[in-house]
Amino acid sequence: MARIASQAHGNVTRKQLLAAGVSAKEIRHRLDTGALLREFPGVYRAGHRAPSIEARYMAAVLGCGDGALLSGRAAAHLWQLVKGEPPRPEVTAPRQRRLPGVITHHSRSLVAAVDATTWRGIPITTVPATLVDFAAGLTEEALARACHEGGVRYRTTPDQVEAVLARRPNAPGAGKVRRVMRGDVHVTLSKLERRFVQLLIEACLPLPITNKPAGGRRVDCRWPEHRLTVELDSYTYHHSRHAWEQDRRREREAYARGDHFRRYTYDDVMNDPRPMLAELAALLTG
């Protein structure tokens, strides 16, 4: 039993216990003695440990039956696409289930294999499917931040999100997702970007299009009419090997489409912006 439970964040189902040779009488005895704690009908937690958020989410998925996936805001939280307190479990399953304290959805189309994966041992909707799934409840700026996190953390691309939308064209929030992913929403995603735009305003320089796809990849700032692309490198999002590789690709793509390319750091923007502004003035007004 311990082995089974350890694979599911301390959770085990009645079906699993019976298959492992634990009798119904033994299950009742363990429930009576507290060795098993009932989470949902047919789903138990082994021992007295306070459940983690992963344990709570896993129990909800198990309680919704085969093919169930963590979805919506709960999936977004587990993927770290959004910040804040963990939301209550939200599960999409091919069969209608109602569990106390769990938001449940019945949808055969969403739980297609292409939109399903496992993360931290929990069956869950993929990052692109999660973005589409919970978009309706977010502001466009909050959704843009979530999309940005998906790209940075998991290499999620606009094309991958568009593929989900093609399968679910009538999903609530589909139009909002498309506007964000295509860069039609003018939004800055970080303190660094907001300060960069403010400096441009103060210097009376033209403002860029921010966070819009170019060459199949989102770029921080672009002036199409001036053939200029600028990437802003904060250590938070650019210290990993993956981020380093992505940065090099963005640079090559900028040159391939005929753009000038500049990369500015936190220090360039926040501490001494004068050299950066002088360089940008020459590129944007020359």
C-alpha positions as a LaTeX table, in Angstrom:
\begin{tabular}{lrrr}
\hline
Residue & $x$ (\AA) & $y$ (\AA) & $z$ (\AA) \\
\hline
Met1 & 0.00 & 0.00 & 0.00 \\
Ala2 & 2.81 & 2.39 & 0.88 \\
Arg3 & 4.38 & 1.85 & $-2.54$ \\
Ile4 & 1.12 & 2.62 & $-4.35$ \\
Ala5 & 0.42 & 5.69 & $-2.23$ \\
Ser6 & 3.96 & 7.02 & $-2.65$ \\
Gln7 & 3.41 & 7.17 & $-6.42$ \\
Ala8 & 0.32 & 9.37 & $-6.00$ \\
His9 & 1.40 & 11.87 & $-3.33$ \\
Gly10 & 0.11 & 9.65 & $-0.52$ \\
Asn11 & $-3.21$ & 8.79 & $-2.19$ \\
Val12 & $-4.56$ & 5.37 & $-3.04$ \\
Thr13 & $-7.87$ & 4.21 & $-4.47$ \\
Arg14 & $-10.08$ & 1.38 & $-3.29$ \\
Lys15 & $-9.70$ & $-0.23$ & $-6.71$ \\
Gln16 & $-5.90$ & $-0.18$ & $-6.37$ \\
Leu17 & $-6.00$ & $-1.67$ & $-2.88$ \\
Leu18 & $-8.29$ & $-4.52$ & $-3.93$ \\
Ala19 & $-6.08$ & $-5.22$ & $-6.95$ \\
Ala20 & $-3.07$ & $-5.37$ & $-4.63$ \\
Gly21 & $-4.75$ & $-8.04$ & $-2.49$ \\
Val22 & $-6.04$ & $-5.86$ & 0.34 \\
Ser23 & $-9.50$ & $-7.13$ & 1.30 \\
Ala24 & $-12.57$ & $-4.96$ & 1.82 \\
Lys25 & $-12.46$ & $-5.92$ & 5.52 \\
Glu26 & $-8.84$ & $-4.77$ & 5.80 \\
Ile27 & $-9.72$ & $-1.47$ & 4.11 \\
Arg28 & $-12.52$ & $-0.87$ & 6.64 \\
His29 & $-10.14$ & $-1.68$ & 9.50 \\
Arg30 & $-7.52$ & 0.74 & 8.24 \\
Leu31 & $-10.19$ & 3.44 & 7.91 \\
Asp32 & $-11.40$ & 2.76 & 11.46 \\
Thr33 & $-7.88$ & 2.95 & 12.88 \\
Gly34 & $-6.86$ & 6.03 & 10.90 \\
Ala35 & $-4.25$ & 4.26 & 8.80 \\
Leu36 & $-6.34$ & 5.37 & 5.84 \\
Leu37 & $-8.16$ & 8.71 & 5.66 \\
Arg38 & $-11.09$ & 9.08 & 3.30 \\
Glu39 & $-10.59$ & 11.96 & 0.86 \\
Phe40 & $-13.38$ & 11.21 & $-1.62$ \\
Pro41 & $-15.53$ & 8.16 & $-2.28$ \\
Gly42 & $-13.10$ & 5.38 & $-3.14$ \\
Val43 & $-10.02$ & 7.60 & $-2.61$ \\
Tyr44 & $-7.95$ & 7.47 & 0.56 \\
Arg45 & $-4.91$ & 9.18 & 1.98 \\
Ala46 & $-2.39$ & 6.95 & 3.69 \\
Gly47 & $-1.32$ & 8.02 & 7.18 \\
His48 & $-1.78$ & 11.24 & 9.10 \\
Arg49 & 0.44 & 13.60 & 7.13 \\
Ala50 & $-1.02$ & 16.99 & 6.38 \\
Pro51 & $-1.71$ & 16.85 & 2.63 \\
Ser52 & 0.36 & 18.96 & 0.25 \\
Ile53 & $-1.28$ & 20.87 & $-2.57$ \\
Glu54 & $-0.10$ & 18.11 & $-4.91$ \\
Ala55 & $-1.80$ & 15.53 & $-2.66$ \\
Arg56 & $-5.05$ & 17.51 & $-2.70$ \\
Tyr57 & $-4.99$ & 17.87 & $-6.46$ \\
Met58 & $-4.07$ & 14.21 & $-7.01$ \\
Ala59 & $-6.90$ & 13.03 & $-4.77$ \\
Ala60 & $-9.38$ & 15.12 & $-6.75$ \\
Val61 & $-8.14$ & 13.69 & $-10.06$ \\
Leu62 & $-8.36$ & 10.13 & $-8.73$ \\
Gly63 & $-11.83$ & 10.83 & $-7.38$ \\
Cys64 & $-13.05$ & 11.82 & $-10.84$ \\
Gly65 & $-12.12$ & 8.47 & $-12.37$ \\
Asp66 & $-10.10$ & 7.21 & $-15.30$ \\
Gly67 & $-9.12$ & 9.83 & $-17.87$ \\
Ala68 & $-9.54$ & 12.74 & $-15.45$ \\
Leu69 & $-7.12$ & 15.67 & $-15.66$ \\
Leu70 & $-6.33$ & 18.56 & $-13.38$ \\
Ser71 & $-7.40$ & 21.62 & $-15.38$ \\
Gly72 & $-8.32$ & 25.29 & $-15.26$ \\
Arg73 & $-6.87$ & 27.58 & $-12.61$ \\
Ala74 & $-5.63$ & 24.65 & $-10.50$ \\
Ala75 & $-3.60$ & 23.37 & $-13.46$ \\
Ala76 & $-2.29$ & 26.89 & $-14.10$ \\
His77 & $-1.17$ & 27.11 & $-10.47$ \\
Leu78 & 0.61 & 23.75 & $-10.62$ \\
Trp79 & 2.36 & 24.79 & $-13.86$ \\
Gln80 & 3.31 & 28.09 & $-12.10$ \\
Leu81 & 1.64 & 30.14 & $-14.82$ \\
Val82 & $-0.12$ & 32.22 & $-12.14$ \\
Lys83 & 0.89 & 33.29 & $-8.66$ \\
Gly84 & $-1.01$ & 33.47 & $-5.40$ \\
Glu85 & $-2.69$ & 31.05 & $-3.04$ \\
Pro86 & $-3.45$ & 27.59 & $-4.44$ \\
Pro87 & $-7.00$ & 27.52 & $-5.83$ \\
Arg88 & $-9.32$ & 24.67 & $-5.04$ \\
Pro89 & $-9.00$ & 21.56 & $-7.20$ \\
Glu90 & $-10.47$ & 21.79 & $-10.70$ \\
Val91 & $-10.79$ & 18.63 & $-12.76$ \\
Thr92 & $-12.02$ & 17.80 & $-16.25$ \\
Ala93 & $-13.12$ & 14.21 & $-16.85$ \\
Pro94 & $-14.84$ & 12.20 & $-19.57$ \\
Arg95 & $-17.57$ & 11.25 & $-17.08$ \\
Gln96 & $-19.68$ & 13.60 & $-15.02$ \\
Arg97 & $-18.59$ & 13.58 & $-11.37$ \\
Arg98 & $-19.44$ & 15.77 & $-8.41$ \\
Leu99 & $-17.04$ & 15.92 & $-5.49$ \\
Pro100 & $-17.25$ & 18.24 & $-2.48$ \\
Gly101 & $-14.79$ & 21.12 & $-2.75$ \\
Val102 & $-13.85$ & 20.28 & $-6.33$ \\
Ile103 & $-14.79$ & 22.16 & $-9.50$ \\
Thr104 & $-15.60$ & 19.47 & $-12.03$ \\
His105 & $-16.13$ & 19.66 & $-15.79$ \\
His106 & $-17.43$ & 17.05 & $-18.20$ \\
Ser107 & $-15.78$ & 17.22 & $-21.60$ \\
Arg108 & $-14.72$ & 14.45 & $-23.92$ \\
Ser109 & $-12.99$ & 16.75 & $-26.39$ \\
Leu110 & $-10.69$ & 18.46 & $-23.87$ \\
Val111 & $-9.29$ & 15.23 & $-22.48$ \\
Ala112 & $-8.01$ & 14.03 & $-25.85$ \\
Ala113 & $-4.57$ & 12.51 & $-25.56$ \\
Val114 & $-2.89$ & 15.45 & $-27.28$ \\
Asp115 & $-4.06$ & 17.82 & $-24.52$ \\
Ala116 & $-3.09$ & 15.53 & $-21.65$ \\
Thr117 & 0.22 & 15.04 & $-19.88$ \\
Thr118 & 1.62 & 14.36 & $-16.41$ \\
Trp119 & 3.36 & 16.95 & $-14.23$ \\
Arg120 & 4.72 & 16.22 & $-10.75$ \\
Gly121 & 3.06 & 12.84 & $-11.07$ \\
Ile122 & $-0.41$ & 14.33 & $-11.61$ \\
Pro123 & $-2.47$ & 13.87 & $-14.80$ \\
Ile124 & $-3.00$ & 17.41 & $-16.08$ \\
Thr125 & $-3.86$ & 19.43 & $-19.16$ \\
Thr126 & $-0.84$ & 20.53 & $-21.19$ \\
Val127 & 0.38 & 24.10 & $-20.84$ \\
Pro128 & $-1.19$ & 25.25 & $-24.17$ \\
Ala129 & $-4.51$ & 23.59 & $-23.25$ \\
Thr130 & $-4.38$ & 25.10 & $-19.76$ \\
Leu131 & $-3.90$ & 28.60 & $-21.19$ \\
Val132 & $-6.96$ & 28.18 & $-23.37$ \\
Asp133 & $-8.91$ & 26.51 & $-20.59$ \\
Phe134 & $-8.66$ & 29.27 & $-17.97$ \\
Ala135 & $-8.35$ & 32.34 & $-20.21$ \\
Ala136 & $-11.97$ & 33.43 & $-19.85$ \\
Gly137 & $-11.51$ & 34.22 & $-16.16$ \\
Leu138 & $-8.42$ & 36.42 & $-16.62$ \\
Thr139 & $-7.84$ & 39.98 & $-17.71$ \\
Glu140 & $-5.90$ & 40.32 & $-20.94$ \\
Glu141 & $-2.84$ & 41.52 & $-19.01$ \\
Ala142 & $-2.99$ & 38.58 & $-16.59$ \\
Leu143 & $-3.39$ & 36.19 & $-19.52$ \\
Ala144 & $-0.42$ & 37.78 & $-21.27$ \\
Arg145 & 1.67 & 37.18 & $-18.16$ \\
Ala146 & 0.56 & 33.56 & $-18.02$ \\
Cys147 & 1.41 & 33.09 & $-21.71$ \\
His148 & 4.81 & 34.66 & $-21.07$ \\
Glu149 & 5.45 & 32.22 & $-18.21$ \\
Gly150 & 4.45 & 29.35 & $-20.46$ \\
Gly151 & 6.94 & 30.44 & $-23.08$ \\
Val152 & 9.79 & 30.99 & $-20.64$ \\
Arg153 & 9.29 & 27.91 & $-18.48$ \\
Tyr154 & 8.03 & 25.34 & $-21.00$ \\
Arg155 & 8.86 & 26.66 & $-24.48$ \\
Thr156 & 5.16 & 27.09 & $-25.26$ \\
Thr157 & 4.75 & 28.78 & $-28.64$ \\
Pro158 & 1.86 & 30.71 & $-30.23$ \\
Asp159 & 1.53 & 27.89 & $-32.79$ \\
Gln160 & 0.97 & 25.33 & $-30.02$ \\
Val161 & $-1.78$ & 27.47 & $-28.49$ \\
Glu162 & $-3.33$ & 28.02 & $-31.93$ \\
Ala163 & $-3.43$ & 24.23 & $-32.39$ \\
Val164 & $-5.51$ & 23.92 & $-29.19$ \\
Leu165 & $-7.80$ & 26.70 & $-30.41$ \\
Ala166 & $-8.26$ & 24.88 & $-33.71$ \\
Arg167 & $-9.55$ & 21.89 & $-31.76$ \\
Arg168 & $-11.68$ & 24.09 & $-29.50$ \\
Pro169 & $-12.73$ & 27.10 & $-31.59$ \\
Asn170 & $-15.69$ & 27.90 & $-29.32$ \\
Ala171 & $-13.80$ & 27.73 & $-26.03$ \\
Pro172 & $-14.71$ & 30.59 & $-23.67$ \\
Gly173 & $-11.98$ & 33.19 & $-23.94$ \\
Ala174 & $-10.74$ & 31.93 & $-27.32$ \\
Gly175 & $-10.82$ & 35.42 & $-28.82$ \\
Lys176 & $-8.90$ & 36.82 & $-25.87$ \\
Val177 & $-6.22$ & 34.13 & $-26.21$ \\
Arg178 & $-5.82$ & 34.90 & $-29.91$ \\
Arg179 & $-5.47$ & 38.65 & $-29.26$ \\
Val180 & $-2.79$ & 38.04 & $-26.64$ \\
Met181 & $-0.85$ & 35.41 & $-28.57$ \\
Arg182 & $-0.86$ & 37.51 & $-31.76$ \\
Gly183 & 0.35 & 40.56 & $-29.88$ \\
Asp184 & $-2.79$ & 42.63 & $-30.50$ \\
Val185 & $-2.91$ & 43.48 & $-26.79$ \\
His186 & $-0.44$ & 46.22 & $-25.86$ \\
Val187 & 0.90 & 45.00 & $-22.56$ \\
Thr188 & 4.18 & 45.11 & $-20.68$ \\
Leu189 & 4.97 & 42.10 & $-18.58$ \\
Ser190 & 7.58 & 43.19 & $-16.07$ \\
Lys191 & 8.91 & 46.06 & $-14.03$ \\
Leu192 & 11.88 & 46.18 & $-16.39$ \\
Glu193 & 9.68 & 46.55 & $-19.48$ \\
Arg194 & 7.47 & 49.16 & $-17.83$ \\
Arg195 & 10.49 & 51.24 & $-16.88$ \\
Phe196 & 11.94 & 50.87 & $-20.39$ \\
Val197 & 8.72 & 52.21 & $-21.97$ \\
Gln198 & 8.59 & 55.06 & $-19.45$ \\
Leu199 & 12.15 & 56.08 & $-20.36$ \\
Leu200 & 11.21 & 56.14 & $-24.05$ \\
Ile201 & 8.26 & 58.41 & $-23.28$ \\
Glu202 & 10.42 & 60.77 & $-21.22$ \\
Ala203 & 12.98 & 60.91 & $-24.03$ \\
Cys204 & 10.24 & 61.57 & $-26.64$ \\
Leu205 & 11.25 & 58.48 & $-28.60$ \\
Pro206 & 8.85 & 56.33 & $-30.63$ \\
Leu207 & 7.20 & 53.54 & $-28.67$ \\
Pro208 & 7.63 & 49.91 & $-29.76$ \\
Ile209 & 5.17 & 47.08 & $-30.19$ \\
Thr210 & 5.71 & 44.92 & $-27.13$ \\
Asn211 & 5.52 & 41.14 & $-26.73$ \\
Lys212 & 4.30 & 40.43 & $-30.24$ \\
Pro213 & 5.30 & 37.36 & $-32.27$ \\
Ala214 & 7.95 & 37.94 & $-34.90$ \\
Gly215 & 9.49 & 35.11 & $-36.84$ \\
Gly216 & 7.41 & 32.56 & $-34.89$ \\
Arg217 & 8.67 & 33.76 & $-31.50$ \\
Arg218 & 7.54 & 36.54 & $-29.16$ \\
Val219 & 9.97 & 39.45 & $-28.86$ \\
Asp220 & 10.07 & 42.03 & $-26.09$ \\
Cys221 & 10.08 & 45.23 & $-28.19$ \\
Arg222 & 10.01 & 45.87 & $-31.92$ \\
Trp223 & 9.81 & 48.95 & $-34.14$ \\
Pro224 & 8.85 & 47.43 & $-37.53$ \\
Glu225 & 9.12 & 50.76 & $-39.36$ \\
His226 & 12.66 & 51.26 & $-38.03$ \\
Arg227 & 13.66 & 47.61 & $-38.46$ \\
Leu228 & 14.73 & 47.41 & $-34.83$ \\
Thr229 & 14.26 & 44.63 & $-32.28$ \\
Val230 & 15.17 & 45.04 & $-28.60$ \\
Glu231 & 15.31 & 42.30 & $-25.97$ \\
Leu232 & 15.35 & 43.18 & $-22.27$ \\
Asp233 & 17.31 & 40.68 & $-20.21$ \\
Ser234 & 16.41 & 40.32 & $-16.56$ \\
Tyr235 & 18.26 & 37.63 & $-14.63$ \\
Thr236 & 14.93 & 36.17 & $-13.48$ \\
Tyr237 & 13.99 & 34.98 & $-16.96$ \\
His238 & 17.33 & 34.72 & $-18.73$ \\
His239 & 19.69 & 32.80 & $-16.41$ \\
Ser240 & 18.90 & 29.25 & $-17.55$ \\
Arg241 & 20.50 & 27.30 & $-20.40$ \\
His242 & 17.14 & 27.17 & $-22.20$ \\
Ala243 & 16.69 & 30.95 & $-21.92$ \\
Trp244 & 20.24 & 31.47 & $-23.21$ \\
Glu245 & 19.52 & 29.28 & $-26.24$ \\
Gln246 & 16.21 & 31.08 & $-26.91$ \\
Asp247 & 17.93 & 34.46 & $-26.70$ \\
Arg248 & 20.47 & 33.45 & $-29.33$ \\
Arg249 & 17.65 & 32.26 & $-31.63$ \\
Arg250 & 15.77 & 35.54 & $-31.25$ \\
Glu251 & 18.91 & 37.42 & $-32.17$ \\
Arg252 & 19.51 & 35.33 & $-35.29$ \\
Glu253 & 15.87 & 35.68 & $-36.33$ \\
Ala254 & 16.01 & 39.47 & $-35.92$ \\
Tyr255 & 19.00 & 39.72 & $-38.22$ \\
Ala256 & 17.40 & 37.28 & $-40.69$ \\
Arg257 & 14.36 & 39.56 & $-41.07$ \\
Gly258 & 16.64 & 42.56 & $-41.61$ \\
Asp259 & 16.33 & 44.18 & $-38.17$ \\
His260 & 18.94 & 45.88 & $-36.10$ \\
Phe261 & 19.16 & 44.03 & $-32.79$ \\
Arg262 & 19.99 & 45.36 & $-29.33$ \\
Arg263 & 19.98 & 43.61 & $-25.96$ \\
Tyr264 & 19.72 & 45.67 & $-22.77$ \\
Thr265 & 20.13 & 44.45 & $-19.20$ \\
Tyr266 & 18.53 & 45.44 & $-15.92$ \\
Asp267 & 21.50 & 47.70 & $-15.20$ \\
Asp268 & 21.17 & 49.42 & $-18.59$ \\
Val269 & 17.51 & 50.26 & $-17.93$ \\
Met270 & 17.29 & 50.79 & $-14.18$ \\
Asn271 & 20.66 & 52.19 & $-13.11$ \\
Asp272 & 22.26 & 54.17 & $-15.95$ \\
Pro273 & 19.96 & 54.43 & $-19.00$ \\
Arg274 & 21.83 & 57.31 & $-20.68$ \\
Pro275 & 24.04 & 55.22 & $-23.01$ \\
Met276 & 21.07 & 53.06 & $-23.96$ \\
Leu277 & 18.86 & 56.06 & $-24.73$ \\
Ala278 & 21.59 & 57.69 & $-26.80$ \\
Glu279 & 21.98 & 54.54 & $-28.86$ \\
Leu280 & 18.22 & 54.19 & $-29.33$ \\
Ala281 & 17.89 & 57.85 & $-30.32$ \\
Ala282 & 20.42 & 57.32 & $-33.10$ \\
Leu283 & 18.60 & 54.22 & $-34.32$ \\
Leu284 & 15.06 & 55.63 & $-34.10$ \\
Thr285 & 15.57 & 59.19 & $-35.29$ \\
Gly286 & 18.57 & 58.92 & $-37.56$ \\
\hline
\end{tabular}
